[in-house]
Amino acid sequence: MQYSSAREDAVYEAEVAGYTLRITGNRHLSKEQLDMLMAAAKTPAQAVNALNQSYHHLGHLLTTIYFAQRDETIFVHVINGTLADIKAPEGIKEHFSPLIGDSDLHRSEFDTKRVLANLKSDRAGLDYGISYQVSGDPNALTMVFSEREKADHDATVLSLSANNYGNRFLGRYFGGVSAKHDFANGLHLQFVYDRALTELGEVNGGDYYDGYTFRLNYPSQWGLYGIEARHVEYARFADALVTTANDPLLSLGTCDIALLCALLGGTGTSINIGGGGTTTTSEEVYLEHRTQSAALTGEQVLMSDSLYRLTLTERVEYIDSTIDLRGGGALLDEPQTNLELGLKFNRLLRLAGFPSRLTAQAFIDFGLKSDSGTFATDDRQGVVFIGRRTSEFTIFKPRFSLQSAVVDWANLTASFTGQYSDGSQLPLQQQYYLGGSNGLAAYLPGVLVGDSGHYAKLSFESNPLPFMGLEIKPSVFIEQGWVWYEDARGDAGDTRMISDAGFALKASYKDYLSSEFVVAHPIDDENINQSLLDAAEVDFFWRLKVSY
């Protein structure tokens, strides 16, 4: 086999199986790459196919190959097309119209636009196919999108759910109802209602809990933008140690009120109410909590291809959170405005020969509102109390997971999440907590609460298995979590740790039914009161969700 040297923008010649291939118009492959392709080809047809596949692999969407044979010479001409126009329904065209005029359209450029266009068409119940039209100018290509309706599209989904995962603040059994609807223009609407089922017992001091969530978002050509609103209110009984000088228990206007953060984790730690006297009594008090929040959200696709995606997220949120002592006044009042910026990266790859999926995310939260309410009302150093918290903070939140198909029938997944404060004690709604479905499945939610912390989990999960018409996915896992309070001394500043291991079984039936059963057993713990662990330990968790 013989090759002639040529510049990249000139004629390249190679001899394959007794035929001379003359390639013109190439501008994406080097001579060395062409040499490798020709050397591997056994026939001229293989050489042309390899050339075409190489352009496709490199992501050049509008590169077209024409060839013709004259005697023992095969002429191959590469046309590097320009996207002259797009023919598509207006709702789809607006996503891709910025690509018009691109003389070297790459797959990553197209896919970056396709992500949000796909989301819009999915919500509208449509699929679309893509073809190309060539006009009199072979270099000018028109991309044509043709729509067709999805046969199984359901724009409205209603769901009912129940679980015993509990809540950080109270209760064990919860029920919920949700409704979501996708409009033909791509708008997505969702409403969720959650309620503590205190009638079933194990209320953990709770009287009632009601949570309402509303979400609305729209995939425009610039990004996915939305609004969220949430309202939560609950009431619970709690034990209090009250130090008072003859004042009635609930006349707290001049009292110094300090609530240990662990109470808000639902672990039964008493409230300490100091009134300046020397007499301490134990009383049961009634706490009423209300949180209202509203947020603007955004997400833009920065880069995307068949193997990776990078997005930028923004969230601006206002939160007003209060806890009142019935008959006494405000125990907690934490108004705050926060800005969150984040990056999300996903990639498919082969790791040590195993098909794998990598997810890496990082978020930074900034507290924008000046301190008011109960923020910064306590100037003592090294203690953990409500008055030491601030709404002026910076938080870093990394997340990482790596899933690998280590065997044909199962995946091994390693995951990590963390939250790191800038040294500030954080508002209630910004604290890092673990337990229940949030990690550490041997305990109730809130068994670990702090300003900063991290959590790691290693799980081995089977691929879906058929069982009596269901798909089941058994798994085993081991997990460990650490939390600590910032700017605290002594025991309050200790890093607390819990680890456990367990088994989980997920079951589902199409899109109509999903269920999960989780059981875990403690392995180790550090710097945690044993009575707290005993109160928070559970035998198992379960959940059930029905959708139609």
VEXGUVEX-806202 format. One record per residue (C-alpha): x, y negated, z; residue in one letter. Coordinates in steps of 0.2 Angstrom, whole numbers, plus 5000, padded with zeros to 4 digits. Each point is the difference from the previous one (the first is absolute). Example, Ala and Ser with C-alpha at 12.3 -4.5 7.8 and 13.67 -1.06 7.14 Angstrom:
2
506250225039A;500649834997S;
% end
This chain:
548
500050005000M;500749834995Q;499549835006Y;500449824993S;500349865012S;498849854998A;499549855010R;498450025010E;499149874988D;500650084984A;499850174992V;500350165010Y;500450164990E;500150175007A;500050174991E;498850135007V;499850184993A;500749944983G;498949854999Y;500649825002T;498949895012L;500149814997R;499349915014I;499649814999T;499149885012G;500650085016N;500349875013R;499750105017H;501250154998L;501949985000S;501150104988K;500550125014E;498250045004Q;499650034981L;501550114999D;499450115014M;498250014993L;500750054983M;501250135007A;498650085009A;498850014985A;500050164990K;498949934986T;499649834994P;498250015007A;500850035017Q;501149854998A;498549894995V;499050065015N;501449985012A;500249824994L;498249965002N;499950095018Q;501549895005S;499249844996Y;498450065009H;501150065015H;500849825001L;498349935000G;500049904984H;498150014995L;500049924983L;501450094993T;499550094984T;501050124989I;499750024982Y;501050134989F;500150064983A;501150134991Q;500949984983R;501050164995D;501150045015E;499949835008T;498749955013I;499749825002F;499449955018V;499449835003H;499649935018V;498849865001I;500049905016N;498249935000G;499349855007T;498350005010L;499049884988A;498350025008D;498950105012I;498250064997K;499150045016A;498549955010P;500349835008E;500150085018G;501550104995I;500849894987K;500349865013E;501250125008H;501150044985F;499849834990S;501749935008P;500950144990L;499449944983I;501649944990G;501250125009D;501350064988S;500650145011D;498650065011L;500650115013H;499050135009R;500349925017S;499349834994E;498550094993F;499850115016D;500149855011T;498549934992K;499150174999R;499950035019V;498749865003L;499150034983A;499850185005N;499349965017L;498749884992K;499550134987S;499950145013D;498849895010R;499049974985A;499950184997G;500949994983L;501550094993D;501049934985Y;501150074986G;501349904991I;500550014982S;501049884988Y;499649924984Q;501249944987V;499649864988S;500949954984G;501649965011D;500650175007P;500949905014N;498449935006A;499050125011L;498249985007T;499650095016M;498250075000V;499150055016F;498450104998S;498950035015E;499050155005R;498950035016E;500650125013K;498850145002A;500150025019D;500149825005H;499049955016D;500149815003A;499250025018T;500750115014V;499250025017L;500950095014S;499650065017L;501450055012S;500350065018A;501650045010N;500750015017N;501649914996Y;499549875013G;500549815000N;501449915008R;498949915011F;498650125005L;499050154996G;500350174992R;498650044987Y;499749884986F;498849994985G;500049894985G;499149964984V;500849924985S;499349944983A;501149954985K;499449944983H;501049974984D;499349874988F;500250014981A;501249855000N;501250095012G;499449925016L;500150125015H;498949975016L;500150105016Q;499150005017F;500550115015V;499150025016Y;500850095015D;499250045016R;500650095016A;498950155004L;500049975019T;498550115002E;501150154997L;501149965015G;501949985002E;499749814999V;501749965008N;499249865009G;499049944985G;498249935000D;499949964981Y;501049974984Y;499449934984D;501249964985G;499549924983Y;501149984985T;499749924984F;501250004985R;499949934982L;501350004987N;500349974982Y;501450064988P;500349844989S;501449994987Q;501149925013W;499850125014G;498750095012L;499349865011Y;498750025014G;499249955016I;499750105016E;499049965016A;499950105016R;499049995016H;500350115015V;499249995017E;500050125014Y;499850015019A;500850115013R;500250025018F;501750005008A;500750015017D;500849845007A;501149965015L;499549835006V;501049895012T;498949865006T;499949885015A;498250005004N;499549954982D;498650124992P;500850134989L;499449924984L;500349815004S;501650004990L;500149824995G;501649975010T;500750175000C;501550074991D;499450144989I;501250134993A;499550154990L;501250144998L;500150044981C;499850185004A;498249975005L;499649954983L;500750174994G;498650085010G;501150095012T;499149955016G;501349895007T;499249875012S;499849814997I;501049905012N;499149845005I;500949895012G;499149865009G;501449945011G;499450095016G;500650165009T;498550114999T;499950134986T;498550104996T;499650124986S;498549964989E;499250054984E;499849864988V;499149984983Y;501049954985L;499349934984E;501049994984H;499749914984R;501249994985T;499649914984Q;501149994985S;500049944982A;501450034987A;500549954982L;501050144992T;501050014984G;501150134991E;500949984984Q;500950144990V;501849944997L;500750154991M;499250174995S;500450154989D;499650184999S;501250045014L;499949855012Y;499049855005R;500549845010L;498649885007T;500049845010L;498649985013T;499449855010E;498849985014R;499449845009V;498950045015E;499249915014Y;499650105016I;499049945016D;500150135013S;499349985018T;499750115015I;498849935014D;499750065017L;498250005003R;499549875012G;501849935001G;500649934984G;501350034987A;501450135003L;500749994983L;499849874986D;501250024985E;499549904984P;501450024987Q;500349984981T;501350124992N;500850014983L;500650174995E;501250034984L;500450174995G;500850114986L;499550174996K;501050124989F;499650184994N;501050114989R;499950184994L;501750094999L;500950165002R;501050025016L;501150155002A;499150074985G;498349985009F;498649894993P;499849865012S;499049845003R;500849865009L;499149865008T;500849855008A;499149855007Q;500549845010A;499049865007F;500449855010I;498649915010D;500149825006F;499049925014G;499549834993L;498849935013K;500749905015S;499750085018D;498349975007S;498750105011G;501050115011T;501650004990F;501549945009A;499149965016T;501250105011D;501949945001D;500650145010R;501550094993Q;500250194997G;498250055003V;498650074989V;498449905002F;498749924989I;500649835003G;501850044993R;499350044983R;500249884985T;499249974984S;501649944993E;500950164995F;500950094986T;499850194998I;500850124988F;499150164995K;500950134990P;499150164993R;500850144991F;499550184995S;500850134989L;499050154994Q;500950144991S;499250164992A;501350125009V;499050154995V;498750034986D;498650015013W;500449865013A;500849835003N;501249945013L;499749825005T;501149885011A;499249845005S;500549855011F;499149845005T;500649865011G;499649835007Q;501449885007Y;499549845008S;501249855000D;500150015019G;498349935003S;498650095010Q;498650014987L;498149975000P;498950155003L;499650024982Q;501850014995Q;500650125012Q;500850174995Y;499150155007Y;500050194997L;498850145004G;498650104991G;499949984982S;501349865001N;501350135004G;500450115015L;498550114999A;500250085017A;499349845008Y;498749874998L;500349844991P;500949875010G;501150125010V;501549904994L;499849814999V;501349874997G;500649854990D;501250104990S;500350194996G;500150134987H;499350174996Y;500750154990A;499150154994K;500650164991L;498650114992S;499950154989F;498350014991E;499350134988S;499349964983N;498150015000P;499450185002L;498250074995P;499050065014F;498150034999M;499749864987G;501149885010L;501849944998E;501050025016I;501749935004K;500950075015P;501549915007S;501250005015V;500949845006F;501249935013I;499949825005E;500849875012Q;499749825004G;500949865010W;499349835006V;500649865011W;499549835005Y;501149854996E;500849885012D;499650115015A;501150065014R;500050155011G;498850144997D;498949894989A;501449984988G;500450194998D;499850094984T;498650135002R;500150164989M;498850144997I;500250154988S;498850144995D;499750144987A;498550074993G;498950074987F;498749924988A;498750074988L;499249894987K;498450064990A;499149924986S;498650044988Y;500249894984K;499749825004D;498550045012Y;500850075015L;501649985010S;500550065017S;501650025011E;500450095016F;501749965009V;500750085015V;501749955008A;501050045015H;501249885010P;501850034998I;500949865010D;499849835007D;501049865008E;499649865012N;498250035000I;498950035016N;499450185001Q;498249955005S;499949894985L;500550154989L;498850125008D;498649874998A;500449984981A;500450184995E;498750094989V;499750174994D;499649974982F;499349874988F;498750024986W;499249904987R;498650024987L;499549894986K;498550034988V;499949894984S;498749994986Y;
% end
